[in-house]
Each structure stands twice: as C-alpha cells, then as structure tokens.
C-alpha cells in the first residue's frame, strides 16, 4: 500500500519537462508562431524556407535535440526601442 505522500496529482518536474519533446506540442507551437505572423529568426530562417525543406523534418530535428539535451537556441536579436525624450532602450 502506497502512502499519500507517494502519490501527487500535481505533475512532477520530470513529467513537465517531457512535454516539450512531444511532437504534438512542437506542432502546436509551430502553428501558433506561424498563425501570428512570427518574424524570421536571427538566422534569417522563414516559415516558407522551413516548409520548403519539410516542417515535420524541422520539428523532428528540434525534438531530437531536446531529447538528447543538445538543443542550443540562437542568441536573441537586439532591437533598439526609441523612447520619448530621444533615448533608446534595449
């Protein structure tokens, strides 16, 4: 018989960590970014280029990198935002 402490209805960190690896999750994230007109990445990659070479293959590669812990996102773009008074904020 298991104690109540052994069972938790709240997902563990390990369970939550696995969700991004699911193809369903990756497909949904891709569609969300695609539908809101996501801008090209810092590498200049576009949705059109991804789809030309195969979105499923692209998502599969990302999944593999997530599973093997070799995924390394590219650095974020810096965008200067003009503010009132002439100064810019990064």
N, C-alpha and C positions, 0 to 999 in steps of 0.2 A: 504494500500500500504506500502510495506517494504522499508526502506531506504537502500541505497547501503551499508552502514556500517553493516547492519544486515546480509547481505549475503557475505560470503567469500568463494572463490573457494579453498582456502588453508584449508586442514583438521585441525580441532581443536585438541588440546591435548587429549581431551576425545575420539575423533574418532581414533586417532593413538593408544591410549592406549588399545583399544578394539581389535585391530588386532592380538596381540599375543594370544588372547583367542580363535581365530578361529581354529577349528580342521584342516582345510586346511593348515594354517600357521604352526601349530605344526607338521603335517605330512611332509611338505616340509622341515622344519628344521631337522627333524629326518632323512629323506632320504639324505640330504646334508651331515650330520655328518657321516651317515652310508657309503656313497659312497666315502668319503675322508679318510676312514680308521681311524675314530676317536678312540682315545685310551680309555681304561677303565677309568671310573671316579675315584675320590678319594675314593669312597666307594667300588671300585673293580668291579662295575657293567659293564657288557659287553652287546653288541648288541645281542649276542646269548642268554644270560640269559633273556634279556627283551623280545625277540621274543618267547622264550620258554614259558613264562608266559602270553604273549599276548601284542604286541606293542600297539594295539588300547586301551587296558585297561590302559597301562602305560601312554599313551598320554592323555587319559581321566582323569586320576588322576592328571596329571600336570595341565590340563585345569581347573579342579575344584579348585585346589589350587590357580591358577592365578585369577580366577573369585572371589573367596572368600577372596582374599588377604592374604592367609595363606602360600603361597609358600615361602620357605626359602632355597635358594641354599646352598650347602655344601661349605665349605671353599676351596679355590684353593690350589692345590698341590704346594709345593715349589720345585723348580728344580734349582740346582746349575749349572751355566753355566761356564765352565772353560774359562778363558781369557788368551791371550798372556801375559807372564810375571808371570804366576803362581797364580794370584789372581782369585777369583771366584766372580761372580755377581749373586745376587738372582733375 
